[in-house]
Amino acid sequence: MAEPIVHDFHAEVEKALANRQLRANFRFAMGNMIEKRKALFSDPVELEALRAAGQAIRQRALSRLPELLDQLEANCTRNGIQVHWAETSEEANQEVLAILKSHGATRTVKGKSMVSEEMHLNAFLARHGIEAMETDFGEFIIQLTCETPSHIIVPAIHKNRDQIARVFQQKIPGTPYTEKVEELNAVARKTLRTKFFQGEVGLSGVNMAVAETGTLCLVENEGNGRMCTTVPPVHIAVMGIEKVVEKLADVPPILRLLTGSATGQLITTYFNMITSPRREGEKDGPREVHLIILDNGRSRILADPELRQTLLCIRCGTCLNHCPVYVRIGGHAYGHVYPGPIGKILAPQMEGLDKAGVLATASSLCGACGEVCPVRIPIPDLIRRLRNEIVAADDSGAVAGAGGKRDLAETLVWKGWELANLSPALNRLGTRLASAMGQRLPRVGPIKQWTRARRPPVVARRSLHERVRREGGKDE
Amino acid sequence: MAVFPAHPRTVYFFGTCLMDMIYPDAGMAAIRMLQREGIRVVFPPEQSCCGQPAYNSGFPEEARAVARRQLRAFSKNYPIVVPSGSCAGMLKHHYPHLFDGQPESRDVQWFSSRVFEFSEFLVRVLRIRLTDLGPPVRVTWHGSCHGRREMGVTEDSKSLIRQLKRVELTEIEREYECCGFGGTFAVKQPAISTAMVQDKVEDIRKTGASRVISGDCGCLMNITGAMEAQGIAITGQHLADFLWERTNG
């Protein structure tokens, strides 16, 4: 079990907002990603057709999920890939450990995987004396600084080039300070090259698993994923249950949407399709391939017809790039594996509203995320739905941990608001009271928060209702 | 797809709660503009709030009760003109969801189909032509997120400003980005909201405009409140107020 996370969201937000460097780094990087995506998806008609196709493929997969997972298992098994099921992160970690133990392995090399972050796999393996060497360049950097990913696609995006140069200089013996990207790359490559050859087991995630063929698809740009999945004698892939698609023909549209939305690329430098371990007569590839399929709360999300749309996600991260909240507070302030808009809907459902429900309040509902989501997840609608669940009377709803945050004062405020907006007499009284006070509204509660950085609103002497009554405009 | 009626003789005006209390001048300006086009404007006095504050805060029951009141107040077959992209988005796109499975569901479809944002109505229904009577001025435009993403009226609003010969419209960098209002978001996440509005103010300042025009009172209240707190001498004005001032002589 992951330790319960004690995380003060508001305190982390204040800290992140006060860090000018961090904000500049995110603003610069997100601006770039937005521009790249826009350049690639320059034809809105084509983009909407693609998004419609992507959404349909993912919806179809979710609607037949149990059946497709069975088919995936059968086809993988036929191909020689060993399939393991895990309901919880703890179970998935134990599965990984059992495979490692059966080979006496203590050194692993790892490609980028958000599910492994969900499992806190590296920390778990470290407790068992096993090294998990991150080989993605971004993951490599943050492993040196003992940080978690601040973005699901570009995990070290919170650091700029000179910060990375300093990390390398301090953490990798014999490295001089250099800001040249090629030189930094060369340092990482040299370190990792040895690790690839020493690694006894390669670990990776899965971007899509094709049920009809039993194929694991892995998208990457650096070739480290291919190294992890071909050089060591054993490959273990971990995936969430939602990552399955029905057929091979579903792959190209999703791939196009994924790379275009994530990094503005038409296709990534590497695209791996893994269908079996090394076969008789083949010269390379792992002798054993394992696939661990993890639930970790996803079945519960699947059970609700509205919230199910959360599982359409293909983890492109474009909602993070376009989010006005994420760009200012960065990924770490969220305090959960998945930050940004997708995290606001995923974390409360996976970890419970009592632990992560606050994330659903961290949205102005501006709609930028929903506008760009490649599979058209209505993220703002789902945030709103979770807000309903948070104030639900008890914990019997679709999402765990509901009811705890029911705030009597807020409930009364909304009851009062309802009454004031239902009765014309009360409405009139309310506006008259407010206009009598004008600018002298008491600076407590919401007004106090509002005036942290703003002058309080000035209530007009006569409301529009009153002006219309006196100055004309018809009523009937 | 919105279906735009031919030039109607009568319209409803939905005043919005913020305009009612904070910006009634803009409301009167919008009504006068419609009347100048020869339209009879009906302002049902029993109207109140669209319900969005409660709807976005986890209180759909309360939102529905208030929304029902608007359904009754705007029950005749007139177009409903709304001087806010956000309230219009609520009435047009969220009411059907709010009343999904409720007995009024069908009435709501009909109600929502009659909703038009103010500038959308002027441009697409009335095909209004404006004559600029004011002195030269440089302004910038801030469109609300819901005006942009739910109603798709950003270009309509800007095209009205562009009709004014002596008004120079300087566009703001990152026009697509939220100003940080978000209704109760501004008071539930004040630190994030503050950071957002301060960045927006900075972007507005960089345009060199002396006024910022917006089609939404929420954004306006947020942005002008922050500008005044910082002592920045740029005024904020609702689009309707601005258009009326420029064209009324």
HADDOCK unambig.tbl for C-alpha pairs under 7 A between the chains (distance, minus, plus):
assign (segid A and resid 14 and name CA) (segid B and resid 191 and name CA) 6.62 0.50 0.50
assign (segid A and resid 324 and name CA) (segid B and resid 177 and name CA) 6.67 0.50 0.50
assign (segid A and resid 324 and name CA) (segid B and resid 178 and name CA) 6.69 0.50 0.50
assign (segid A and resid 325 and name CA) (segid B and resid 192 and name CA) 6.78 0.50 0.50
assign (segid A and resid 361 and name CA) (segid B and resid 185 and name CA) 6.91 0.50 0.50
assign (segid A and resid 362 and name CA) (segid B and resid 189 and name CA) 6.29 0.50 0.50
assign (segid A and resid 363 and name CA) (segid B and resid 185 and name CA) 6.68 0.50 0.50
assign (segid A and resid 364 and name CA) (segid B and resid 180 and name CA) 6.44 0.50 0.50
assign (segid A and resid 364 and name CA) (segid B and resid 181 and name CA) 6.71 0.50 0.50
assign (segid A and resid 364 and name CA) (segid B and resid 182 and name CA) 4.10 0.50 0.50
assign (segid A and resid 364 and name CA) (segid B and resid 185 and name CA) 5.52 0.50 0.50
assign (segid A and resid 365 and name CA) (segid B and resid 182 and name CA) 6.36 0.50 0.50
assign (segid A and resid 366 and name CA) (segid B and resid 145 and name CA) 5.22 0.50 0.50
assign (segid A and resid 366 and name CA) (segid B and resid 146 and name CA) 6.77 0.50 0.50
assign (segid A and resid 366 and name CA) (segid B and resid 178 and name CA) 6.12 0.50 0.50
assign (segid A and resid 367 and name CA) (segid B and resid 145 and name CA) 6.94 0.50 0.50
assign (segid A and resid 367 and name CA) (segid B and resid 149 and name CA) 6.73 0.50 0.50
assign (segid A and resid 384 and name CA) (segid B and resid 56 and name CA) 5.82 0.50 0.50
assign (segid A and resid 384 and name CA) (segid B and resid 58 and name CA) 6.67 0.50 0.50
assign (segid A and resid 387 and name CA) (segid B and resid 57 and name CA) 6.16 0.50 0.50
assign (segid A and resid 387 and name CA) (segid B and resid 58 and name CA) 4.56 0.50 0.50
assign (segid A and resid 388 and name CA) (segid B and resid 58 and name CA) 3.73 0.50 0.50
assign (segid A and resid 388 and name CA) (segid B and resid 59 and name CA) 6.35 0.50 0.50
assign (segid A and resid 391 and name CA) (segid B and resid 58 and name CA) 6.33 0.50 0.50
assign (segid A and resid 414 and name CA) (segid B and resid 54 and name CA) 6.69 0.50 0.50
assign (segid A and resid 414 and name CA) (segid B and resid 62 and name CA) 6.90 0.50 0.50
assign (segid A and resid 415 and name CA) (segid B and resid 62 and name CA) 6.78 0.50 0.50
assign (segid A and resid 418 and name CA) (segid B and resid 62 and name CA) 5.67 0.50 0.50
assign (segid A and resid 418 and name CA) (segid B and resid 66 and name CA) 6.13 0.50 0.50
assign (segid A and resid 421 and name CA) (segid B and resid 48 and name CA) 5.57 0.50 0.50
assign (segid A and resid 421 and name CA) (segid B and resid 49 and name CA) 6.42 0.50 0.50
assign (segid A and resid 421 and name CA) (segid B and resid 66 and name CA) 6.14 0.50 0.50
assign (segid A and resid 422 and name CA) (segid B and resid 66 and name CA) 5.94 0.50 0.50
assign (segid A and resid 422 and name CA) (segid B and resid 69 and name CA) 6.60 0.50 0.50
assign (segid A and resid 424 and name CA) (segid B and resid 46 and name CA) 5.80 0.50 0.50
assign (segid A and resid 431 and name CA) (segid B and resid 21 and name CA) 6.57 0.50 0.50
assign (segid A and resid 446 and name CA) (segid B and resid 187 and name CA) 5.36 0.50 0.50
assign (segid A and resid 449 and name CA) (segid B and resid 187 and name CA) 5.33 0.50 0.50
assign (segid A and resid 449 and name CA) (segid B and resid 190 and name CA) 5.88 0.50 0.50
assign (segid A and resid 450 and name CA) (segid B and resid 186 and name CA) 6.69 0.50 0.50
assign (segid A and resid 450 and name CA) (segid B and resid 187 and name CA) 5.91 0.50 0.50
assign (segid A and resid 450 and name CA) (segid B and resid 190 and name CA) 6.95 0.50 0.50
assign (segid A and resid 453 and name CA) (segid B and resid 194 and name CA) 6.25 0.50 0.50
assign (segid A and resid 453 and name CA) (segid B and resid 226 and name CA) 5.80 0.50 0.50
assign (segid A and resid 453 and name CA) (segid B and resid 229 and name CA) 6.38 0.50 0.50
assign (segid A and resid 454 and name CA) (segid B and resid 225 and name CA) 4.44 0.50 0.50
assign (segid A and resid 454 and name CA) (segid B and resid 226 and name CA) 4.21 0.50 0.50
assign (segid A and resid 454 and name CA) (segid B and resid 229 and name CA) 5.15 0.50 0.50
assign (segid A and resid 455 and name CA) (segid B and resid 225 and name CA) 4.59 0.50 0.50
assign (segid A and resid 455 and name CA) (segid B and resid 226 and name CA) 6.47 0.50 0.50
assign (segid A and resid 455 and name CA) (segid B and resid 228 and name CA) 6.29 0.50 0.50
assign (segid A and resid 455 and name CA) (segid B and resid 229 and name CA) 5.34 0.50 0.50
assign (segid A and resid 456 and name CA) (segid B and resid 225 and name CA) 6.56 0.50 0.50
assign (segid A and resid 457 and name CA) (segid B and resid 221 and name CA) 6.58 0.50 0.50
assign (segid A and resid 457 and name CA) (segid B and resid 225 and name CA) 6.93 0.50 0.50
assign (segid A and resid 458 and name CA) (segid B and resid 22 and name CA) 6.24 0.50 0.50
assign (segid A and resid 459 and name CA) (segid B and resid 21 and name CA) 5.58 0.50 0.50
assign (segid A and resid 459 and name CA) (segid B and resid 22 and name CA) 4.84 0.50 0.50
assign (segid A and resid 460 and name CA) (segid B and resid 21 and name CA) 5.79 0.50 0.50
assign (segid A and resid 460 and name CA) (segid B and resid 22 and name CA) 5.25 0.50 0.50
assign (segid A and resid 460 and name CA) (segid B and resid 23 and name CA) 6.93 0.50 0.50
assign (segid A and resid 463 and name CA) (segid B and resid 20 and name CA) 5.09 0.50 0.50
assign (segid A and resid 463 and name CA) (segid B and resid 21 and name CA) 5.13 0.50 0.50
assign (segid A and resid 463 and name CA) (segid B and resid 24 and name CA) 5.86 0.50 0.50
assign (segid A and resid 464 and name CA) (segid B and resid 20 and name CA) 4.46 0.50 0.50
assign (segid A and resid 464 and name CA) (segid B and resid 21 and name CA) 6.87 0.50 0.50
assign (segid A and resid 464 and name CA) (segid B and resid 24 and name CA) 4.52 0.50 0.50
assign (segid A and resid 464 and name CA) (segid B and resid 27 and name CA) 6.52 0.50 0.50
assign (segid A and resid 465 and name CA) (segid B and resid 20 and name CA) 6.51 0.50 0.50
assign (segid A and resid 465 and name CA) (segid B and resid 45 and name CA) 6.48 0.50 0.50
assign (segid A and resid 473 and name CA) (segid B and resid 41 and name CA) 5.90 0.50 0.50
assign (segid A and resid 473 and name CA) (segid B and resid 42 and name CA) 6.18 0.50 0.50
assign (segid A and resid 473 and name CA) (segid B and resid 43 and name CA) 6.40 0.50 0.50
assign (segid A and resid 474 and name CA) (segid B and resid 41 and name CA) 6.05 0.50 0.50
assign (segid A and resid 474 and name CA) (segid B and resid 42 and name CA) 4.63 0.50 0.50
assign (segid A and resid 474 and name CA) (segid B and resid 43 and name CA) 5.89 0.50 0.50
assign (segid A and resid 475 and name CA) (segid B and resid 42 and name CA) 5.20 0.50 0.50
assign (segid A and resid 475 and name CA) (segid B and resid 43 and name CA) 5.26 0.50 0.50
assign (segid A and resid 475 and name CA) (segid B and resid 44 and name CA) 5.28 0.50 0.50
assign (segid A and resid 475 and name CA) (segid B and resid 45 and name CA) 6.76 0.50 0.50
assign (segid A and resid 476 and name CA) (segid B and resid 42 and name CA) 6.97 0.50 0.50
assign (segid A and resid 476 and name CA) (segid B and resid 44 and name CA) 6.67 0.50 0.50
